Amino acid sequence: MTDSGIRAVVRVDGSSVCRAGDASEEGDVVSVSRAASPATDGTVVEFTADSGLATTDAKEVFSYDGKTIYRFERAAGAGPACACDVIESNGYPVRHAEVDSGAVTLSFVAEDIETLRDVITGLKERYEGVSLQCLTRSSAIGGKRDLVFVDRSVLTDRQREVLETAHEMGYFEHPKRANATEVADALDINGSTFAEHVSTAQSKILESILEG
């Protein structure tokens, strides 16, 4: 058993973060899967979404009950790195991926805080909307724990309200019980303002955790 492993769930917003994410702006994407492609020395990506998406350039490979499985291949080094590539270039497999309203949420396991910081930094260098959804440390040997104290006073009252409302509505759960639009409506703010509050608040919390 290790006492240093970190499981992280990260949400990345922005255009062209992921082709499956782009498709989720047009229709409901219910699943995403990836596999290595020996033929292209790259990755094959499949996602299941509403049938008849007009904006995706992925190939339709199977249809059922109003849903279609779309597939595309990404050769190694082809174009700008996607969010999954950034994480896996550090040697950490993406354990789970989901997309919603143009954003992609990814989970992975890093060896320790230092390597987690490298991954987060790499993502932030490429994308503006990077926010930590969940951070879990592996159980420690002998019951020892590495506790980090987070000063909640670094958050404004509005930032705390946004996080608390999002948490209560299940925004941070997987699968989500509420999406960003629903939480923003509950707070009577627009989606971009909600995303800004969440991103700023989580950046403050992440800084406290990683530097603690």
Short mmCIF file of the C-alpha atoms (twelve columns), coordinates in Angstrom:
data_MODEL
# 
_entry.id   MODEL 
# 
loop_
_atom_site.group_PDB 
_atom_site.id 
_atom_site.type_symbol 
_atom_site.label_atom_id 
_atom_site.label_alt_id 
_atom_site.label_comp_id 
_atom_site.label_asym_id 
_atom_site.label_seq_id 
_atom_site.Cartn_x 
_atom_site.Cartn_y 
_atom_site.Cartn_z 
_atom_site.pdbx_PDB_model_num 
ATOM 1   C CA . MET A 1   0.000   0.000  0.000   1 
ATOM 2   C CA . THR A 2   1.246   3.482  -0.808  1 
ATOM 3   C CA . ASP A 3   0.906   6.578  1.310   1 
ATOM 4   C CA . SER A 4   1.434   9.126  -1.446  1 
ATOM 5   C CA . GLY A 5   -0.919  8.387  -4.366  1 
ATOM 6   C CA . ILE A 6   -3.326  11.134 -5.402  1 
ATOM 7   C CA . ARG A 7   -6.548  10.571 -7.377  1 
ATOM 8   C CA . ALA A 8   -7.594  13.736 -9.173  1 
ATOM 9   C CA . VAL A 9   -10.669 14.678 -11.170 1 
ATOM 10  C CA . VAL A 10  -10.115 17.726 -13.375 1 
ATOM 11  C CA . ARG A 11  -12.561 19.647 -15.578 1 
ATOM 12  C CA . VAL A 12  -11.234 21.474 -18.635 1 
ATOM 13  C CA . ASP A 13  -13.412 24.047 -20.431 1 
ATOM 14  C CA . GLY A 14  -12.737 25.744 -23.737 1 
ATOM 15  C CA . SER A 15  -13.088 25.318 -27.464 1 
ATOM 16  C CA . SER A 16  -11.296 22.370 -29.082 1 
ATOM 17  C CA . VAL A 17  -10.264 20.843 -25.755 1 
ATOM 18  C CA . CYS A 18  -11.669 17.575 -27.074 1 
ATOM 19  C CA . ARG A 19  -13.534 16.653 -30.267 1 
ATOM 20  C CA . ALA A 20  -16.009 14.652 -28.215 1 
ATOM 21  C CA . GLY A 21  -16.401 17.708 -26.001 1 
ATOM 22  C CA . ASP A 22  -17.126 19.863 -29.033 1 
ATOM 23  C CA . ALA A 23  -19.833 17.373 -30.039 1 
ATOM 24  C CA . SER A 24  -21.413 17.665 -26.576 1 
ATOM 25  C CA . GLU A 25  -22.263 21.303 -27.335 1 
ATOM 26  C CA . GLU A 26  -24.683 20.057 -29.975 1 
ATOM 27  C CA . GLY A 27  -26.098 16.912 -28.363 1 
ATOM 28  C CA . ASP A 28  -26.006 14.699 -25.311 1 
ATOM 29  C CA . VAL A 29  -22.794 12.631 -25.083 1 
ATOM 30  C CA . VAL A 30  -23.332 9.748  -22.684 1 
ATOM 31  C CA . SER A 31  -19.962 7.988  -22.793 1 
ATOM 32  C CA . VAL A 32  -16.382 8.331  -24.037 1 
ATOM 33  C CA . SER A 33  -13.795 5.577  -24.461 1 
ATOM 34  C CA . ARG A 34  -10.217 5.537  -25.754 1 
ATOM 35  C CA . ALA A 35  -7.721  2.898  -26.886 1 
ATOM 36  C CA . ALA A 36  -4.218  2.784  -28.336 1 
ATOM 37  C CA . SER A 37  -4.065  2.444  -32.136 1 
ATOM 38  C CA . PRO A 38  -1.103  0.412  -33.437 1 
ATOM 39  C CA . ALA A 39  -1.991  1.432  -37.001 1 
ATOM 40  C CA . THR A 40  -1.459  5.151  -36.369 1 
ATOM 41  C CA . ASP A 41  0.750   4.953  -33.275 1 
ATOM 42  C CA . GLY A 42  -1.905  7.138  -31.707 1 
ATOM 43  C CA . THR A 43  -5.352  6.855  -30.152 1 
ATOM 44  C CA . VAL A 44  -8.801  5.714  -31.236 1 
ATOM 45  C CA . VAL A 45  -11.638 7.593  -29.521 1 
ATOM 46  C CA . GLU A 46  -15.295 6.552  -29.472 1 
ATOM 47  C CA . PHE A 47  -18.167 8.506  -27.986 1 
ATOM 48  C CA . THR A 48  -21.862 7.740  -27.786 1 
ATOM 49  C CA . ALA A 49  -24.154 10.678 -28.483 1 
ATOM 50  C CA . ASP A 50  -27.472 11.738 -29.970 1 
ATOM 51  C CA . SER A 51  -27.790 10.472 -33.530 1 
ATOM 52  C CA . GLY A 52  -27.342 12.846 -36.438 1 
ATOM 53  C CA . LEU A 53  -24.838 15.312 -34.988 1 
ATOM 54  C CA . ALA A 54  -23.999 17.799 -37.705 1 
ATOM 55  C CA . THR A 55  -20.781 19.331 -36.381 1 
ATOM 56  C CA . THR A 56  -18.694 16.224 -35.656 1 
ATOM 57  C CA . ASP A 57  -16.299 14.879 -38.303 1 
ATOM 58  C CA . ALA A 58  -16.128 11.502 -36.568 1 
ATOM 59  C CA . LYS A 59  -17.266 8.345  -38.336 1 
ATOM 60  C CA . GLU A 60  -20.614 6.809  -37.403 1 
ATOM 61  C CA . VAL A 61  -19.983 3.140  -36.533 1 
ATOM 62  C CA . PHE A 62  -23.135 1.956  -34.735 1 
ATOM 63  C CA . SER A 63  -26.649 3.218  -33.923 1 
ATOM 64  C CA . TYR A 64  -29.313 2.189  -31.421 1 
ATOM 65  C CA . ASP A 65  -32.322 3.767  -29.667 1 
ATOM 66  C CA . GLY A 66  -31.673 7.235  -31.079 1 
ATOM 67  C CA . LYS A 67  -27.996 7.141  -30.123 1 
ATOM 68  C CA . THR A 68  -24.945 6.717  -32.349 1 
ATOM 69  C CA . ILE A 69  -21.422 5.591  -31.572 1 
ATOM 70  C CA . TYR A 70  -18.959 7.901  -33.319 1 
ATOM 71  C CA . ARG A 71  -15.285 7.063  -33.811 1 
ATOM 72  C CA . PHE A 72  -12.208 9.020  -34.809 1 
ATOM 73  C CA . GLU A 73  -8.483  8.311  -34.791 1 
ATOM 74  C CA . ARG A 74  -5.820  10.652 -33.552 1 
ATOM 75  C CA . ALA A 75  -2.272  9.996  -34.780 1 
ATOM 76  C CA . ALA A 76  0.588   10.641 -32.385 1 
ATOM 77  C CA . GLY A 77  1.703   14.262 -32.629 1 
ATOM 78  C CA . ALA A 78  -1.211  15.272 -34.836 1 
ATOM 79  C CA . GLY A 79  -2.185  18.856 -34.108 1 
ATOM 80  C CA . PRO A 80  -2.445  20.504 -30.682 1 
ATOM 81  C CA . ALA A 81  -2.439  18.090 -27.747 1 
ATOM 82  C CA . CYS A 82  -5.849  17.307 -26.285 1 
ATOM 83  C CA . ALA A 83  -6.383  17.324 -22.530 1 
ATOM 84  C CA . CYS A 84  -6.065  13.527 -22.329 1 
ATOM 85  C CA . ASP A 85  -2.731  13.686 -24.175 1 
ATOM 86  C CA . VAL A 86  -1.406  16.255 -21.712 1 
ATOM 87  C CA . ILE A 87  -2.179  13.985 -18.760 1 
ATOM 88  C CA . GLU A 88  -0.924  10.791 -20.377 1 
ATOM 89  C CA . SER A 89  2.300   12.449 -21.574 1 
ATOM 90  C CA . ASN A 90  3.201   12.544 -17.880 1 
ATOM 91  C CA . GLY A 91  2.779   8.773  -17.693 1 
ATOM 92  C CA . TYR A 92  -0.664  8.680  -16.055 1 
ATOM 93  C CA . PRO A 93  -3.492  6.845  -17.861 1 
ATOM 94  C CA . VAL A 94  -6.815  8.663  -18.000 1 
ATOM 95  C CA . ARG A 95  -9.062  6.391  -15.914 1 
ATOM 96  C CA . HIS A 96  -12.387 8.002  -16.811 1 
ATOM 97  C CA . ALA A 97  -13.556 10.683 -19.230 1 
ATOM 98  C CA . GLU A 98  -16.881 12.411 -19.687 1 
ATOM 99  C CA . VAL A 99  -17.952 15.482 -21.639 1 
ATOM 100 C CA . ASP A 100 -20.710 18.000 -21.040 1 
ATOM 101 C CA . SER A 101 -21.550 21.300 -22.756 1 
ATOM 102 C CA . GLY A 102 -18.157 21.521 -24.443 1 
ATOM 103 C CA . ALA A 103 -16.108 20.690 -21.335 1 
ATOM 104 C CA . VAL A 104 -14.254 17.468 -20.577 1 
ATOM 105 C CA . THR A 105 -13.889 15.949 -17.096 1 
ATOM 106 C CA . LEU A 106 -10.992 13.541 -16.605 1 
ATOM 107 C CA . SER A 107 -9.808  11.406 -13.708 1 
ATOM 108 C CA . PHE A 108 -6.293  10.065 -13.214 1 
ATOM 109 C CA . VAL A 109 -3.928  8.960  -10.440 1 
ATOM 110 C CA . ALA A 110 -0.643  10.777 -9.800  1 
ATOM 111 C CA . GLU A 111 2.155   9.440  -7.643  1 
ATOM 112 C CA . ASP A 112 2.364   12.437 -5.335  1 
ATOM 113 C CA . ILE A 113 1.584   16.149 -4.966  1 
ATOM 114 C CA . GLU A 114 4.662   17.228 -6.937  1 
ATOM 115 C CA . THR A 115 3.754   15.195 -10.017 1 
ATOM 116 C CA . LEU A 116 0.115   16.254 -9.723  1 
ATOM 117 C CA . ARG A 117 1.285   19.853 -9.804  1 
ATOM 118 C CA . ASP A 118 3.194   19.160 -13.028 1 
ATOM 119 C CA . VAL A 119 0.054   17.793 -14.699 1 
ATOM 120 C CA . ILE A 120 -2.133  20.701 -13.556 1 
ATOM 121 C CA . THR A 121 0.508   23.192 -14.701 1 
ATOM 122 C CA . GLY A 122 0.690   21.515 -18.110 1 
ATOM 123 C CA . LEU A 123 -3.071  21.738 -18.505 1 
ATOM 124 C CA . LYS A 124 -3.195  25.385 -17.425 1 
ATOM 125 C CA . GLU A 125 -0.467  26.278 -19.925 1 
ATOM 126 C CA . ARG A 126 -2.764  25.104 -22.732 1 
ATOM 127 C CA . TYR A 127 -6.273  25.808 -21.458 1 
ATOM 128 C CA . GLU A 128 -7.811  28.683 -19.513 1 
ATOM 129 C CA . GLY A 129 -10.698 26.797 -17.902 1 
ATOM 130 C CA . VAL A 130 -8.948  24.208 -15.707 1 
ATOM 131 C CA . SER A 131 -10.668 23.437 -12.408 1 
ATOM 132 C CA . LEU A 132 -10.120 20.707 -9.833  1 
ATOM 133 C CA . GLN A 133 -13.304 18.729 -9.169  1 
ATOM 134 C CA . CYS A 134 -12.034 16.187 -6.657  1 
ATOM 135 C CA . LEU A 135 -8.743  15.360 -4.931  1 
ATOM 136 C CA . THR A 136 -8.340  12.156 -2.900  1 
ATOM 137 C CA . ARG A 137 -5.176  10.954 -1.189  1 
ATOM 138 C CA . SER A 138 -4.419  7.249  -0.912  1 
ATOM 139 C CA . SER A 139 -4.848  5.641  2.531   1 
ATOM 140 C CA . ALA A 140 -1.616  5.788  4.492   1 
ATOM 141 C CA . ILE A 141 0.344   2.892  5.989   1 
ATOM 142 C CA . GLY A 142 -0.163  2.496  9.736   1 
ATOM 143 C CA . GLY A 143 -3.052  4.936  9.774   1 
ATOM 144 C CA . LYS A 144 -0.804  7.989  9.278   1 
ATOM 145 C CA . ARG A 145 -2.330  10.878 7.383   1 
ATOM 146 C CA . ASP A 146 -0.946  13.857 5.532   1 
ATOM 147 C CA . LEU A 147 -3.365  16.588 6.554   1 
ATOM 148 C CA . VAL A 148 -3.578  19.901 4.770   1 
ATOM 149 C CA . PHE A 149 -5.460  22.791 6.377   1 
ATOM 150 C CA . VAL A 150 -7.306  25.013 3.951   1 
ATOM 151 C CA . ASP A 151 -8.138  28.566 5.017   1 
ATOM 152 C CA . ARG A 152 -11.670 29.094 3.720   1 
ATOM 153 C CA . SER A 153 -11.337 32.830 4.312   1 
ATOM 154 C CA . VAL A 154 -9.404  33.025 1.020   1 
ATOM 155 C CA . LEU A 155 -12.791 32.600 -0.679  1 
ATOM 156 C CA . THR A 156 -15.209 35.473 -1.039  1 
ATOM 157 C CA . ASP A 157 -18.743 35.011 0.278   1 
ATOM 158 C CA . ARG A 158 -20.004 34.696 -3.282  1 
ATOM 159 C CA . GLN A 159 -17.393 32.079 -4.190  1 
ATOM 160 C CA . ARG A 160 -18.356 30.004 -1.150  1 
ATOM 161 C CA . GLU A 161 -22.042 30.341 -2.041  1 
ATOM 162 C CA . VAL A 162 -21.346 29.149 -5.585  1 
ATOM 163 C CA . LEU A 163 -19.311 26.150 -4.409  1 
ATOM 164 C CA . GLU A 164 -21.832 25.200 -1.731  1 
ATOM 165 C CA . THR A 165 -24.759 25.425 -4.147  1 
ATOM 166 C CA . ALA A 166 -22.908 23.429 -6.808  1 
ATOM 167 C CA . HIS A 167 -22.009 20.790 -4.221  1 
ATOM 168 C CA . GLU A 168 -25.552 20.542 -2.863  1 
ATOM 169 C CA . MET A 169 -26.989 20.184 -6.365  1 
ATOM 170 C CA . GLY A 170 -24.551 17.409 -7.264  1 
ATOM 171 C CA . TYR A 171 -22.484 19.346 -9.802  1 
ATOM 172 C CA . PHE A 172 -19.240 17.750 -8.576  1 
ATOM 173 C CA . GLU A 173 -20.586 14.200 -8.527  1 
ATOM 174 C CA . HIS A 174 -19.901 11.602 -11.203 1 
ATOM 175 C CA . PRO A 175 -22.220 11.297 -12.945 1 
ATOM 176 C CA . LYS A 176 -23.448 14.820 -12.295 1 
ATOM 177 C CA . ARG A 177 -26.897 15.390 -10.813 1 
ATOM 178 C CA . ALA A 178 -26.895 18.987 -12.131 1 
ATOM 179 C CA . ASN A 179 -25.028 20.661 -14.966 1 
ATOM 180 C CA . ALA A 180 -23.464 24.126 -15.024 1 
ATOM 181 C CA . THR A 181 -26.534 25.759 -16.561 1 
ATOM 182 C CA . GLU A 182 -28.840 24.383 -13.848 1 
ATOM 183 C CA . VAL A 183 -26.571 25.546 -11.028 1 
ATOM 184 C CA . ALA A 184 -26.139 28.973 -12.636 1 
ATOM 185 C CA . ASP A 185 -29.921 29.320 -12.927 1 
ATOM 186 C CA . ALA A 186 -30.316 28.413 -9.239  1 
ATOM 187 C CA . LEU A 187 -27.833 31.157 -8.367  1 
ATOM 188 C CA . ASP A 188 -29.477 33.613 -10.806 1 
ATOM 189 C CA . ILE A 189 -26.223 34.180 -12.687 1 
ATOM 190 C CA . ASN A 190 -25.136 33.374 -16.230 1 
ATOM 191 C CA . GLY A 191 -23.008 30.376 -17.143 1 
ATOM 192 C CA . SER A 192 -19.785 32.294 -17.724 1 
ATOM 193 C CA . THR A 193 -20.038 33.999 -14.328 1 
ATOM 194 C CA . PHE A 194 -20.643 30.630 -12.666 1 
ATOM 195 C CA . ALA A 195 -17.610 29.119 -14.434 1 
ATOM 196 C CA . GLU A 196 -15.452 32.081 -13.406 1 
ATOM 197 C CA . HIS A 197 -16.461 31.783 -9.720  1 
ATOM 198 C CA . VAL A 198 -15.854 28.024 -9.672  1 
ATOM 199 C CA . SER A 199 -12.504 28.282 -11.437 1 
ATOM 200 C CA . THR A 200 -11.239 31.099 -9.184  1 
ATOM 201 C CA . ALA A 201 -12.418 29.411 -5.984  1 
ATOM 202 C CA . GLN A 202 -10.932 26.060 -6.931  1 
ATOM 203 C CA . SER A 203 -7.640  27.661 -7.927  1 
ATOM 204 C CA . LYS A 204 -7.410  29.201 -4.450  1 
ATOM 205 C CA . ILE A 205 -8.205  25.885 -2.777  1 
ATOM 206 C CA . LEU A 206 -5.821  23.965 -5.015  1 
ATOM 207 C CA . GLU A 207 -3.029  26.414 -4.231  1 
ATOM 208 C CA . SER A 208 -3.591  25.857 -0.504  1 
ATOM 209 C CA . ILE A 209 -3.558  22.073 -0.924  1 
ATOM 210 C CA . LEU A 210 -0.529  21.852 -3.189  1 
ATOM 211 C CA . GLU A 211 1.529   24.325 -1.163  1 
ATOM 212 C CA . GLY A 212 0.331   23.041 2.229   1 
# 
